[in-house]
Structures are given as C-alpha cells and as structure tokens.
C-alpha cells in the first residue's frame, strides 16, 4: 500500500512560526512533525510515500530528499505556491498513487493509531478514522452506525482524525484544480459508500503554536 502525506497547507493558524518555515517542518522535541509521520508509516510497513507540496514546499523536499534515510521511497506532487486544497491535491497526485486504495495522513497530527491495521481494511470509496471531538472542534464532523457506515448526520458526531483510506474512484468525478474534500465525502456518505472507525487513544491536531508547545511537553515528559 502507498501513502500520501498532506503537507501543502499554509499553516495560517501557526503564524508567526510559519512565516518562513512550512508547518510540517516545525519541530517538536527536536524533530519535524512530518518526520514523526514518516516514521509511523515505515513502522507500519508502508514505505512508498507521496508528499504534496505548495507553500515553502522546496524546504520540505530539500529536508526529506528521496526518503532513503528513513528507509522509505518518497516522491513529490508539487501544487504550486497556493495549493489545490485536499481533494484537488489528492487528485493531482493520483498518477503517483496508482489504481489501488491508498492511505492519506495529515502532516500536522500526532497520534498512536495502529496504522498497520489499515493494511487489510476492506473499503468501498473510503474508510475514515474518527476521534472523540477535541475542545477546539466540539461540533464534530461525521457519525457512523453499528455497521461502521459513515454518515453526515447522526448522533454522536466525531471528528475526522486526518487519517483515511481512499479509493482513487472517489476522486474520478472532480475536475483538475482546487477542490475541497468534505463535500466529496458527504456526497459519498449519502450513498453509504464510506465506512469509519473510532480511535480512542492519543490524538492531537497540531494546528496552533499552543498545541505545538503542548506536544513538545508531552514528548519530553512522556510519563507525566
């Protein structure tokens, strides 16, 4: 299985830290966020990785190179300075990802989800990993029923973790260019073609300087 790391965002909520550094290269406990993600993928047996680039993307490519020092094979999908949003970025990267289901992981999350469990996960158009709603996103995103079928409406609602398995067919209907992921997922959910599961372990969206500092503290004091 191949994986795509989403690394093209501008990191507006991280300013001023992202004025001159792309968010995936911001460090926690001395290591860039994206490096933790790559290590987790390799540990799960996923070594073919595609990374999308936009804002300050050359810095990411210069730092990671071809991935050999991580025992990985990294290729890049360059979206230009402004990026194509999530669905548009995935659509552009499809020639690098192939015609089989692939894993997509946000570069700005930290979690202990066992990625290897997704290697044999059967999917229709997508399988999403959801988490309990954090305080900064209390409304949640999606629900799922006892059969694991994801839905837009329902109670309780959970938050999309930034981890999901996707089939290339999900992106067949959208044109090239900028396109958001949420409307595409919601459309497929109405057709009951997306499954989901709940991750109840550690998970953080590293979206602000305060949460980056919190992650730094947790990594440096793992037993506190």
Residue, then its C-alpha position, 0 to 999 in steps of 0.5 A: x500500500x502507498x501513502x500520501x502525506x498532506x503537507x501543502x497547507x499554509x499553516x495560517x493558524x501557526x503564524x508567526x512560526x510559519x512565516x518562513x518555515x512550512x508547518x510540517x517542518x516545525x519541530x517538536x522535541x527536536x524533530x519535524x512533525x512530518x518526520x514523526x509521520x514518516x516514521x509511523x508509516x515505515x513502522x507500519x510497513x508502508x514505505x512508498x510515500x507521496x508528499x504534496x507540496x505548495x507553500x515553502x514546499x522546496x524546504x520540505x523536499x530539500x529536508x526529506x530528499x528521496x526518503x532513503x534515510x528513513x528507509x522509505x521511497x518518497x516522491x513529490x506532487x508539487x501544487x504550486x505556491x497556493x495549493x489545490x486544497x485536499x481533494x484537488x491535491x489528492x487528485x493531482x497526485x493520483x498518477x503517483x498513487x496508482x489504481x489501488x486504495x491508498x492511505x492519506x495522513x495529515x502532516x500536522x497530527x500526532x497520534x498512536x493509531x495502529x496504522x498497520x491495521x489499515x493494511x487489510x481494511x476492506x473499503x468501498x470509496x473510503x474508510x475514515x478514522x474518527x476521534x472523540x471531538x477535541x475542545x477546539x472542534x466540539x461540533x464534530x464532523x461525521x457519525x457512523x452506525x453499528x455497521x461502521x457506515x459513515x454518515x453526515x448526520x447522526x448522533x454522536x458526531x466525531x471528528x475526522x482524525x486526518x487519517x483515511x483510506x481512499x479509493x482513487x474512484x472517489x476522486x474520478x468525478x472532480x475536475x483538475x484544480x482546487x477542490x475541497x474534500x468534505x463535500x466529496x465525502x458527504x456526497x459519498x456518505x449519502x450513498x453509504x459508500x464510506x465506512x469509519x472507525x473510532x480511535x480512542x487513544x492519543x490524538x492531537x491536531x497540531x494546528x496552533x503554536x499552543x498545541x505545538x508547545x503542548x506536544x513538545x511537553x508531552x514528548x519530553x515528559x512522556x510519563x507525566 
